[in-house]
Amino acid sequence: RRLCVSRDKSEEEKRLAQEMDKGQIEQMRQLSAGGMGAPPPEKEDDPETLRKLAHRLVLDDACLVIAEIIAHTKTDTMNVPAAQVLLMMANTPEARGKMVQQGGFKALLTLTVCPDEAARTSAAWGLAKIGISINPALYPRRTGSGPEAMVVPLVKLIDEGENELMIFEAAMTLCNLATVPELRDRIVKAKAWRALEMALTSDNELVQRASVEAMSNLVSNEEIADKFTSPKSTAVKIFVGFAGSEDLK
């Protein structure tokens, strides 16, 4: 985890980062030292270096090790670090196929239903990243650990995601999964349409585009098709509205 995941910041550090710029924080540190000179701050982790290290871990089969740990450990203490490492591994598109082959995908599915919310969120985000790159036909087809198990965590991520990148990537993966009829029906049952409608209110064009694309792939489901003929539905208005968007895509 320490090789590829950013150092945890304290709640105080997070608060200061929101309220002040780096120069102001450093000035405050020096004042707190009472003129004696504060020790140099810990150097921040470089995101690109962390990404490369995570990719190297995948190449060296570390994903296989983590998958085995999650499959056999009896304690919950491994959930958060494992989910965070798998999420970092999934940041590199070239690593995602090997993650599926070595059980990283199944481990992420397991972590989406663990007791720890931080682990569940990281695991769902990791699944979203993997799902952008992987053809739905290539996932392992085992009960409880196939692509259908991704749906609920992804919909929850769209509904409750902390940032726009989470929502965008989850919508992209739902769009990909919705090309398969049985997965499309499961996505509809998970109430993804409503979550995607709410995502359309984002000011981010990429989030809007990914949400519309996912919704477009759901239209051939009978329940969704009915929304376009119901007098009380806003589906037609939404699609006509986005057809006139300045964003051509």
Backbone as CSV, one residue per row, in Angstrom:
resi,resn,N_x,N_y,N_z,CA_x,CA_y,CA_z,C_x,C_y,C_z
1,ARG,0.831,-1.202,0.000,0.000,0.000,0.000,0.865,1.250,0.000
2,ARG,1.901,1.244,0.807,2.751,2.435,0.900,3.493,2.701,-0.401
3,LEU,3.726,1.671,-1.202,4.402,1.859,-2.486,3.566,2.665,-3.469
4,CYS,2.239,2.504,-3.442,1.457,3.066,-4.546,0.237,3.892,-4.137
5,VAL,-0.015,4.044,-2.831,-1.176,4.823,-2.380,-0.679,6.056,-1.631
6,SER,-1.275,7.202,-1.899,-0.870,8.449,-1.253,-0.982,8.347,0.262
7,ARG,-0.076,9.026,0.940,-0.099,9.071,2.401,-1.423,9.654,2.880
8,ASP,-1.995,9.033,3.900,-3.234,9.555,4.487,-2.977,10.899,5.150
9,LYS,-3.877,11.843,4.918,-3.789,13.139,5.582,-4.726,13.157,6.779
10,SER,-4.308,13.841,7.829,-5.173,13.979,8.996,-6.351,14.888,8.645
11,GLU,-7.384,14.850,9.477,-8.544,15.708,9.245,-8.141,17.175,9.279
12,GLU,-7.175,17.512,10.150,-6.693,18.895,10.237,-6.001,19.307,8.943
13,GLU,-5.190,18.414,8.386,-4.498,18.708,7.117,-5.496,18.883,5.974
14,LYS,-6.533,18.054,5.958,-7.558,18.177,4.918,-8.292,19.511,5.036
15,ARG,-8.585,19.898,6.284,-9.306,21.159,6.503,-8.460,22.341,6.053
16,LEU,-7.180,22.332,6.429,-6.294,23.424,6.039,-6.146,23.515,4.521
17,ALA,-6.066,22.356,3.852,-5.907,22.335,2.398,-7.109,22.959,1.697
18,GLN,-8.281,22.843,2.314,-9.485,23.437,1.734,-9.550,24.938,1.979
19,GLU,-8.974,25.367,3.101,-9.121,26.764,3.514,-7.967,27.651,3.077
20,MET,-6.772,27.098,2.872,-5.582,27.895,2.572,-4.817,27.308,1.392
21,ASP,-4.001,28.177,0.761,-3.102,27.644,-0.257,-1.818,27.160,0.425
22,LYS,-0.929,26.538,-0.340,0.271,25.920,0.240,1.165,26.958,0.926
23,GLY,1.256,28.156,0.331,2.094,29.199,0.912,1.607,29.630,2.283
24,GLN,0.302,29.767,2.408,-0.275,30.169,3.700,-0.063,29.084,4.757
25,ILE,-0.211,27.833,4.354,-0.010,26.726,5.296,1.436,26.704,5.791
26,GLU,2.386,26.906,4.876,3.794,26.907,5.257,4.097,28.079,6.192
27,GLN,3.523,29.257,5.918,3.719,30.424,6.779,3.204,30.130,8.199
28,MET,2.056,29.454,8.281,1.491,29.121,9.575,2.384,28.135,10.319
29,ARG,2.967,27.173,9.588,3.875,26.205,10.211,5.081,26.913,10.820
30,GLN,5.622,27.881,10.086,6.795,28.596,10.578,6.464,29.441,11.803
31,LEU,5.287,30.081,11.787,4.855,30.876,12.940,4.656,29.983,14.170
32,SER,4.113,28.787,13.939,3.868,27.851,15.046,5.177,27.389,15.677
33,ALA,6.260,27.422,14.900,7.561,26.989,15.409,8.196,28.045,16.303
34,GLY,7.545,29.195,16.432,8.034,30.243,17.343,9.360,30.835,16.924
35,GLY,9.576,30.970,15.635,10.806,31.581,15.144,12.002,30.646,15.151
36,MET,11.811,29.408,15.561,12.924,28.454,15.623,13.142,27.736,14.291
37,GLY,12.223,27.944,13.354,12.332,27.265,12.057,11.725,25.889,12.101
38,ALA,10.589,25.733,11.435,9.910,24.438,11.410,10.670,23.468,10.520
39,PRO,10.655,22.181,10.840,11.313,21.207,9.957,10.630,21.204,8.591
40,PRO,11.383,20.840,7.557,10.763,20.847,6.225,9.556,19.913,6.170
41,PRO,8.483,20.329,5.437,7.288,19.474,5.359,7.596,18.188,4.595
42,GLU,6.842,17.164,4.891,7.016,15.901,4.177,6.654,16.096,2.711
43,LYS,7.508,15.622,1.828,7.286,15.799,0.397,6.033,15.044,-0.031
44,GLU,5.186,15.728,-0.802,3.943,15.088,-1.254,4.242,14.020,-2.298
45,ASP,3.443,12.960,-2.278,3.628,11.874,-3.241,3.256,12.337,-4.648
46,ASP,4.054,11.931,-5.611,3.781,12.265,-7.008,2.790,11.242,-7.571
47,PRO,1.595,11.673,-8.000,0.574,10.728,-8.483,1.060,9.838,-9.624
48,GLU,1.873,10.406,-10.522,2.341,9.611,-11.661,3.320,8.529,-11.213
49,THR,4.166,8.855,-10.238,5.088,7.849,-9.690,4.312,6.722,-9.026
50,LEU,3.274,7.074,-8.270,2.440,6.062,-7.612,1.751,5.171,-8.647
51,ARG,1.262,5.796,-9.725,0.579,5.020,-10.775,1.536,4.016,-11.420
52,LYS,2.748,4.462,-11.704,3.737,3.576,-12.327,4.124,2.422,-11.390
53,LEU,4.244,2.725,-10.103,4.568,1.674,-9.139,3.433,0.654,-9.051
54,ALA,2.184,1.149,-9.068,1.038,0.232,-9.023,1.024,-0.672,-10.253
55,HIS,1.346,-0.100,-11.418,1.394,-0.894,-12.650,2.498,-1.943,-12.560
56,ARG,3.645,-1.557,-11.996,4.751,-2.502,-11.844,4.340,-3.660,-10.930
57,LEU,3.569,-3.352,-9.889,3.090,-4.396,-8.992,2.199,-5.391,-9.739
58,VAL,1.362,-4.878,-10.632,0.509,-5.773,-11.424,1.370,-6.670,-12.310
59,LEU,2.373,-6.071,-12.960,3.250,-6.845,-13.842,3.972,-7.948,-13.065
60,ASP,4.241,-7.698,-11.788,4.943,-8.678,-10.953,3.986,-9.576,-10.163
61,ASP,2.723,-9.620,-10.600,1.719,-10.553,-10.055,1.274,-10.251,-8.623
62,ALA,1.435,-8.998,-8.187,0.967,-8.638,-6.838,-0.555,-8.708,-6.733
63,CYS,-1.231,-8.521,-7.851,-2.699,-8.602,-7.852,-3.154,-10.004,-7.434
64,LEU,-2.441,-11.003,-7.905,-2.749,-12.393,-7.554,-2.622,-12.610,-6.048
65,VAL,-1.601,-12.009,-5.463,-1.364,-12.136,-4.021,-2.515,-11.488,-3.234
66,ILE,-2.896,-10.281,-3.645,-3.977,-9.576,-2.942,-5.287,-10.349,-3.068
67,ALA,-5.552,-10.887,-4.248,-6.774,-11.672,-4.448,-6.808,-12.884,-3.518
68,GLU,-5.662,-13.532,-3.346,-5.589,-14.690,-2.442,-5.822,-14.268,-0.988
69,ILE,-5.259,-13.126,-0.615,-5.439,-12.631,0.759,-6.922,-12.363,1.037
70,ILE,-7.593,-11.683,0.110,-9.009,-11.342,0.296,-9.868,-12.607,0.313
71,ALA,-9.479,-13.593,-0.471,-10.259,-14.835,-0.538,-10.134,-15.661,0.739
72,HIS,-9.015,-15.553,1.457,-8.763,-16.482,2.558,-8.620,-15.849,3.937
73,THR,-8.432,-14.532,4.019,-8.266,-13.930,5.347,-9.596,-13.884,6.090
74,LYS,-9.538,-14.011,7.391,-10.748,-14.039,8.221,-11.003,-12.705,8.928
75,THR,-10.110,-11.746,8.735,-10.257,-10.461,9.412,-10.572,-9.352,8.413
76,ASP,-11.209,-8.287,8.904,-11.568,-7.161,8.034,-10.460,-6.118,7.920
77,THR,-9.363,-6.296,8.656,-8.332,-5.259,8.676,-7.645,-5.070,7.327
78,MET,-7.717,-6.083,6.462,-7.070,-6.000,5.151,-7.943,-5.306,4.109
79,ASN,-9.221,-5.082,4.401,-10.146,-4.622,3.367,-9.783,-3.265,2.776
80,VAL,-9.543,-2.282,3.642,-9.262,-0.931,3.136,-7.954,-0.882,2.346
81,PRO,-6.821,-1.360,2.914,-5.586,-1.296,2.116,-5.670,-2.098,0.819
82,ALA,-6.312,-3.252,0.851,-6.432,-4.053,-0.375,-7.254,-3.310,-1.420
83,ALA,-8.370,-2.726,-1.002,-9.222,-1.987,-1.946,-8.482,-0.790,-2.527
84,GLN,-7.703,-0.095,-1.688,-6.964,1.072,-2.166,-5.880,0.678,-3.172
85,VAL,-5.182,-0.421,-2.895,-4.131,-0.876,-3.820,-4.744,-1.329,-5.147
86,LEU,-5.829,-2.080,-5.093,-6.491,-2.537,-6.323,-7.010,-1.354,-7.138
87,LEU,-7.517,-0.333,-6.449,-7.968,0.877,-7.148,-6.807,1.537,-7.866
88,MET,-5.660,1.639,-7.210,-4.491,2.243,-7.855,-4.022,1.404,-9.036
89,MET,-4.066,0.089,-8.896,-3.687,-0.790,-10.012,-4.585,-0.557,-11.220
90,ALA,-5.862,-0.335,-10.961,-6.837,-0.170,-12.043,-6.698,1.166,-12.759
91,ASN,-5.861,2.061,-12.246,-5.664,3.358,-12.898,-4.977,3.233,-14.253
92,THR,-4.244,2.153,-14.468,-3.524,1.960,-15.738,-4.321,1.017,-16.632
93,PRO,-4.837,1.516,-17.774,-5.660,0.664,-18.640,-4.998,-0.659,-19.020
94,GLU,-3.678,-0.633,-19.252,-2.976,-1.853,-19.673,-2.942,-2.917,-18.576
95,ALA,-3.217,-2.535,-17.338,-3.168,-3.481,-16.222,-4.496,-4.201,-16.005
96,ARG,-5.583,-3.683,-16.585,-6.918,-4.138,-16.215,-7.211,-5.572,-16.651
97,GLY,-6.745,-5.963,-17.815,-6.968,-7.332,-18.272,-6.318,-8.338,-17.349
98,LYS,-5.090,-8.052,-16.924,-4.382,-8.964,-16.029,-5.051,-9.013,-14.661
99,MET,-5.631,-7.884,-14.236,-6.345,-7.865,-12.955,-7.538,-8.816,-12.983
100,VAL,-8.242,-8.858,-14.115,-9.368,-9.780,-14.254,-8.865,-11.222,-14.248
101,GLN,-7.776,-11.474,-14.985,-7.227,-12.835,-15.077,-6.732,-13.347,-13.725
102,GLN,-6.174,-12.446,-12.899,-5.529,-12.882,-11.653,-6.432,-12.756,-10.426
103,GLY,-7.710,-12.505,-10.626,-8.625,-12.492,-9.489,-8.835,-11.144,-8.846
104,GLY,-8.212,-10.093,-9.377,-8.414,-8.759,-8.826,-9.849,-8.300,-8.970
105,PHE,-10.469,-8.665,-10.078,-11.870,-8.317,-10.323,-12.768,-8.972,-9.266
106,LYS,-12.562,-10.260,-9.022,-13.365,-10.968,-8.021,-13.118,-10.392,-6.632
107,ALA,-11.866,-10.041,-6.324,-11.554,-9.455,-5.018,-12.284,-8.125,-4.838
108,LEU,-12.333,-7.325,-5.886,-13.049,-6.041,-5.816,-14.536,-6.269,-5.570
109,LEU,-15.112,-7.262,-6.239,-16.532,-7.584,-6.007,-16.762,-7.960,-4.540
110,THR,-15.863,-8.764,-3.989,-15.976,-9.161,-2.582,-15.924,-7.939,-1.670
111,LEU,-15.039,-7.007,-1.991,-14.852,-5.824,-1.147,-16.017,-4.842,-1.231
112,THR,-16.813,-4.912,-2.301,-17.970,-3.994,-2.403,-19.068,-4.340,-1.406
113,VAL,-18.987,-5.509,-0.778,-20.005,-5.884,0.219,-19.385,-6.095,1.600
114,CYS,-18.174,-5.577,1.803,-17.527,-5.702,3.108,-18.083,-4.643,4.062
115,PRO,-17.814,-4.729,5.364,-18.411,-3.800,6.329,-17.899,-2.363,6.237
116,ASP,-16.723,-2.148,5.684,-16.099,-0.820,5.711,-16.498,0.016,4.500
117,GLU,-17.084,1.188,4.752,-17.575,2.030,3.657,-16.444,2.523,2.759
118,ALA,-15.299,2.878,3.357,-14.170,3.356,2.556,-13.693,2.270,1.592
119,ALA,-13.646,1.037,2.068,-13.240,-0.081,1.212,-14.281,-0.312,0.116
120,ARG,-15.567,-0.236,0.475,-16.627,-0.451,-0.514,-16.547,0.591,-1.631
121,THR,-16.311,1.837,-1.261,-16.243,2.907,-2.268,-15.028,2.735,-3.165
122,SER,-13.865,2.456,-2.577,-12.650,2.252,-3.388,-12.819,1.061,-4.320
123,ALA,-13.446,-0.010,-3.826,-13.645,-1.207,-4.641,-14.593,-0.928,-5.803
124,ALA,-15.669,-0.205,-5.527,-16.620,0.126,-6.598,-15.955,0.986,-7.661
125,TRP,-15.120,1.915,-7.226,-14.422,2.782,-8.179,-13.418,1.972,-9.001
126,GLY,-12.757,1.014,-8.351,-11.857,0.135,-9.085,-12.589,-0.664,-10.155
127,LEU,-13.782,-1.164,-9.816,-14.608,-1.883,-10.800,-14.994,-0.972,-11.955
128,ALA,-15.318,0.281,-11.642,-15.689,1.234,-12.696,-14.542,1.429,-13.672
129,LYS,-13.324,1.552,-13.154,-12.166,1.747,-14.028,-11.918,0.511,-14.896
130,ILE,-11.994,-0.671,-14.291,-11.784,-1.912,-15.046,-12.848,-2.059,-16.130
131,GLY,-14.092,-1.749,-15.767,-15.205,-1.959,-16.687,-15.186,-1.099,-17.921
132,ILE,-14.454,0.016,-17.886,-14.343,0.874,-19.072,-13.578,0.149,-20.178
133,SER,-12.591,-0.658,-19.782,-11.666,-1.266,-20.748,-12.013,-2.691,-21.154
134,ILE,-12.792,-3.399,-20.333,-12.986,-4.837,-20.545,-14.309,-5.118,-21.255
135,ASN,-14.258,-5.942,-22.284,-15.457,-6.415,-22.959,-16.274,-7.256,-21.972
136,PRO,-17.581,-6.967,-21.803,-18.386,-7.724,-20.834,-18.344,-9.234,-21.026
137,ALA,-18.066,-9.693,-22.250,-18.020,-11.131,-22.522,-16.783,-11.798,-21.920
138,LEU,-15.786,-10.999,-21.501,-14.523,-11.558,-21.037,-14.448,-11.738,-19.525
139,TYR,-15.470,-11.317,-18.789,-15.455,-11.510,-17.334,-15.706,-12.976,-16.998
140,PRO,-15.182,-13.431,-15.863,-15.502,-14.809,-15.428,-17.000,-14.940,-15.177
141,ARG,-17.578,-16.050,-15.584,-19.032,-16.242,-15.453,-19.330,-17.227,-14.342
142,ARG,-19.108,-16.799,-13.114,-19.416,-17.630,-11.956,-20.476,-16.933,-11.129
143,THR,-21.385,-17.688,-10.564,-22.469,-17.120,-9.786,-21.915,-16.242,-8.661
144,GLY,-22.366,-15.008,-8.632,-21.936,-14.088,-7.585,-20.644,-13.361,-7.871
145,SER,-19.916,-13.773,-8.903,-18.648,-13.094,-9.210,-18.521,-12.806,-10.706
146,GLY,-19.664,-12.692,-11.380,-19.681,-12.308,-12.782,-19.995,-10.824,-12.922
147,PRO,-20.101,-10.325,-14.145,-20.329,-8.892,-14.359,-21.638,-8.382,-13.772
148,GLU,-22.632,-9.277,-13.595,-23.914,-8.832,-13.022,-23.736,-8.303,-11.599
149,ALA,-22.704,-8.778,-10.894,-22.469,-8.330,-9.514,-21.894,-6.913,-9.456
150,MET,-21.484,-6.375,-10.600,-20.951,-5.017,-10.640,-22.055,-3.972,-10.585
151,VAL,-23.249,-4.337,-10.997,-24.282,-3.344,-11.287,-24.649,-2.490,-10.087
152,VAL,-25.011,-3.120,-8.977,-25.462,-2.363,-7.798,-24.369,-1.429,-7.271
153,PRO,-23.111,-1.890,-7.095,-22.064,-0.959,-6.642,-21.854,0.222,-7.589
154,LEU,-21.986,-0.017,-8.906,-21.792,1.063,-9.873,-22.922,2.088,-9.795
155,VAL,-24.146,1.610,-9.663,-25.289,2.529,-9.547,-25.153,3.366,-8.272
156,LYS,-24.725,2.723,-7.191,-24.520,3.442,-5.927,-23.429,4.499,-6.083
157,LEU,-22.398,4.182,-6.852,-21.308,5.134,-7.075,-21.804,6.349,-7.859
158,ILE,-22.668,6.128,-8.845,-23.248,7.247,-9.593,-24.124,8.097,-8.684
159,ASP,-24.846,7.431,-7.814,-25.797,8.109,-6.925,-25.099,8.888,-5.812
160,GLU,-23.991,8.328,-5.298,-23.378,8.897,-4.093,-21.909,9.264,-4.277
161,GLY,-21.402,9.228,-5.504,-19.980,9.475,-5.752,-19.494,10.804,-5.197
162,GLU,-18.298,10.797,-4.624,-17.746,11.991,-4.001,-17.226,12.989,-5.022
163,ASN,-16.923,12.540,-6.221,-16.394,13.459,-7.226,-16.896,13.066,-8.620
164,GLU,-16.709,13.970,-9.566,-17.246,13.767,-10.912,-16.552,12.641,-11.661
165,LEU,-15.262,12.410,-11.356,-14.546,11.330,-12.042,-15.152,9.975,-11.691
166,MET,-15.499,9.771,-10.422,-16.178,8.535,-10.007,-17.457,8.328,-10.820
167,ILE,-18.271,9.371,-10.874,-19.570,9.280,-11.546,-19.381,9.026,-13.035
168,PHE,-18.440,9.744,-13.653,-18.160,9.584,-15.075,-17.742,8.155,-15.396
169,GLU,-16.798,7.616,-14.629,-16.284,6.282,-14.929,-17.321,5.203,-14.643
170,ALA,-18.129,5.393,-13.600,-19.192,4.428,-13.319,-20.234,4.429,-14.438
171,ALA,-20.577,5.609,-14.950,-21.543,5.706,-16.053,-20.977,5.082,-17.325
172,MET,-19.691,5.268,-17.571,-19.052,4.669,-18.747,-19.118,3.143,-18.686
173,THR,-18.873,2.596,-17.497,-18.908,1.145,-17.352,-20.331,0.614,-17.482
174,LEU,-21.314,1.305,-16.909,-22.711,0.886,-17.089,-23.082,0.908,-18.567
175,CYS,-22.617,1.909,-19.279,-22.861,1.996,-20.725,-22.307,0.761,-21.428
176,ASN,-21.114,0.337,-21.025,-20.468,-0.837,-21.607,-21.250,-2.112,-21.273
177,LEU,-21.638,-2.264,-20.003,-22.374,-3.454,-19.579,-23.748,-3.534,-20.242
178,ALA,-24.353,-2.375,-20.493,-25.717,-2.343,-21.034,-25.797,-2.802,-22.490
179,THR,-24.662,-3.127,-23.093,-24.694,-3.689,-24.452,-25.103,-5.158,-24.432
180,VAL,-25.106,-5.757,-23.230,-25.504,-7.168,-23.072,-26.938,-7.201,-22.540
181,PRO,-27.885,-7.855,-23.246,-29.306,-7.780,-22.854,-29.595,-8.138,-21.400
182,GLU,-29.048,-9.255,-20.893,-29.373,-9.636,-19.510,-28.793,-8.658,-18.498
183,LEU,-27.631,-8.082,-18.820,-27.048,-7.071,-17.940,-27.853,-5.773,-18.010
184,ARG,-28.336,-5.452,-19.191,-29.183,-4.259,-19.367,-30.412,-4.338,-18.478
185,ASP,-31.065,-5.488,-18.455,-32.264,-5.656,-17.637,-31.931,-5.543,-16.149
186,ARG,-30.771,-6.077,-15.756,-30.365,-5.983,-14.350,-30.078,-4.521,-13.975
187,ILE,-29.477,-3.783,-14.884,-29.185,-2.366,-14.641,-30.473,-1.584,-14.436
188,VAL,-31.485,-1.879,-15.236,-32.781,-1.201,-15.093,-33.407,-1.539,-13.742
189,LYS,-33.358,-2.815,-13.359,-33.931,-3.236,-12.071,-33.227,-2.565,-10.891
190,ALA,-31.958,-2.215,-11.074,-31.193,-1.559,-10.009,-31.468,-0.058,-9.940
191,LYS,-32.457,0.398,-10.718,-32.881,1.803,-10.721,-31.780,2.744,-11.199
192,ALA,-31.023,2.265,-12.180,-29.943,3.087,-12.721,-30.468,4.295,-13.491
193,TRP,-31.651,4.161,-14.109,-32.186,5.261,-14.911,-32.311,6.526,-14.065
194,ARG,-32.858,6.393,-12.864,-33.032,7.549,-11.989,-31.686,8.136,-11.581
195,ALA,-30.728,7.277,-11.260,-29.399,7.757,-10.874,-28.733,8.504,-12.026
196,LEU,-28.890,7.982,-13.241,-28.306,8.632,-14.419,-29.005,9.957,-14.713
197,GLU,-30.314,10.014,-14.499,-31.042,11.287,-14.669,-30.465,12.357,-13.741
198,MET,-30.188,11.982,-12.503,-29.623,12.935,-11.554,-28.214,13.352,-11.971
199,ALA,-27.447,12.417,-12.543,-26.093,12.734,-12.995,-26.112,13.748,-14.135
200,LEU,-27.197,13.776,-14.888,-27.317,14.741,-15.990,-27.337,16.181,-15.502
201,THR,-27.628,16.395,-14.225,-27.666,17.758,-13.696,-26.267,18.313,-13.447
202,SER,-25.242,17.478,-13.604,-23.861,17.938,-13.435,-23.522,18.987,-14.495
203,ASP,-22.659,19.921,-14.137,-22.191,20.923,-15.099,-21.065,20.389,-15.975
204,ASN,-20.558,19.219,-15.632,-19.436,18.630,-16.362,-19.958,17.926,-17.616
205,GLU,-19.490,18.376,-18.786,-19.975,17.798,-20.045,-19.635,16.322,-20.184
206,LEU,-18.490,15.902,-19.639,-18.121,14.489,-19.734,-19.081,13.618,-18.935
207,VAL,-19.480,14.084,-17.761,-20.454,13.352,-16.950,-21.798,13.300,-17.669
208,GLN,-22.215,14.420,-18.236,-23.468,14.453,-18.991,-23.427,13.471,-20.165
209,ARG,-22.325,13.494,-20.899,-22.205,12.653,-22.088,-22.230,11.173,-21.731
210,ALA,-21.463,10.797,-20.692,-21.422,9.393,-20.281,-22.789,8.928,-19.795
211,SER,-23.511,9.810,-19.111,-24.840,9.454,-18.601,-25.829,9.266,-19.748
212,VAL,-25.807,10.159,-20.712,-26.701,10.033,-21.876,-26.391,8.770,-22.664
213,GLU,-25.097,8.460,-22.822,-24.713,7.252,-23.562,-25.228,5.992,-22.852
214,ALA,-25.092,5.968,-21.514,-25.583,4.819,-20.748,-27.104,4.704,-20.866
215,MET,-27.799,5.833,-20.768,-29.261,5.833,-20.881,-29.701,5.377,-22.270
216,SER,-28.949,5.781,-23.287,-29.289,5.381,-24.669,-29.227,3.865,-24.825
217,ASN,-28.273,3.233,-24.130,-28.149,1.778,-24.221,-29.223,1.042,-23.424
218,LEU,-29.955,1.770,-22.586,-31.023,1.145,-21.797,-32.389,1.236,-22.473
219,VAL,-32.493,2.019,-23.523,-33.797,2.328,-24.125,-34.507,1.100,-24.696
220,SER,-33.762,0.091,-25.110,-34.416,-1.088,-25.692,-35.048,-1.989,-24.628
221,ASN,-34.831,-1.694,-23.351,-35.550,-2.391,-22.285,-36.997,-1.901,-22.275
222,GLU,-37.961,-2.817,-22.149,-39.375,-2.444,-22.274,-39.800,-1.403,-21.238
223,GLU,-39.322,-1.567,-20.016,-39.687,-0.621,-18.953,-39.222,0.793,-19.289
224,ILE,-38.028,0.901,-19.862,-37.496,2.216,-20.223,-38.194,2.752,-21.469
225,ALA,-38.453,1.874,-22.445,-39.148,2.309,-23.663,-40.504,2.920,-23.324
226,ASP,-41.168,2.370,-22.307,-42.477,2.900,-21.894,-42.383,4.339,-21.400
227,LYS,-41.220,4.722,-20.901,-41.054,6.086,-20.397,-41.192,7.123,-21.515
228,PHE,-40.961,6.712,-22.741,-41.016,7.654,-23.858,-42.436,7.858,-24.389
229,THR,-43.363,7.030,-23.929,-44.760,7.189,-24.362,-45.663,7.604,-23.207
230,SER,-45.152,7.571,-21.985,-45.956,7.976,-20.831,-46.108,9.490,-20.794
231,PRO,-47.356,9.993,-20.656,-47.579,11.444,-20.625,-46.889,12.125,-19.445
232,LYS,-46.631,11.351,-18.383,-46.044,11.936,-17.175,-44.519,11.887,-17.176
233,SER,-43.935,11.230,-18.166,-42.484,11.034,-18.186,-41.759,12.217,-18.818
234,THR,-40.540,12.466,-18.347,-39.715,13.550,-18.911,-38.643,13.023,-19.869
235,ALA,-38.685,11.713,-20.178,-37.615,11.103,-20.978,-37.436,11.776,-22.331
236,VAL,-38.548,12.022,-23.033,-38.455,12.654,-24.358,-37.851,14.052,-24.232
237,LYS,-38.311,14.803,-23.229,-37.798,16.160,-23.037,-36.286,16.148,-22.776
238,ILE,-35.852,15.186,-21.957,-34.425,15.100,-21.642,-33.606,14.850,-22.908
239,PHE,-34.037,13.870,-23.707,-33.253,13.512,-24.890,-33.302,14.606,-25.961
240,VAL,-34.457,15.241,-26.122,-34.551,16.350,-27.076,-33.667,17.503,-26.609
241,GLY,-33.679,17.747,-25.298,-32.856,18.815,-24.752,-31.374,18.581,-25.012
242,PHE,-30.904,17.381,-24.764,-29.478,17.087,-24.975,-29.131,16.941,-26.453
243,ALA,-30.130,16.680,-27.297,-29.872,16.662,-28.746,-29.496,18.057,-29.233
244,GLY,-29.916,19.076,-28.489,-29.575,20.449,-28.851,-28.380,20.992,-28.091
245,SER,-27.656,20.122,-27.391,-26.514,20.558,-26.596,-25.398,21.122,-27.471
246,GLU,-24.631,22.046,-26.910,-23.477,22.576,-27.629,-22.381,21.530,-27.774
247,ASP,-22.399,20.540,-26.917,-21.436,19.440,-26.985,-21.910,18.445,-28.042
248,LEU,-21.291,18.484,-29.201,-21.737,17.676,-30.341,-21.770,16.176,-30.003
249,LYS,-20.738,15.686,-29.298,-20.708,14.249,-28.966,-21.882,13.880,-28.067
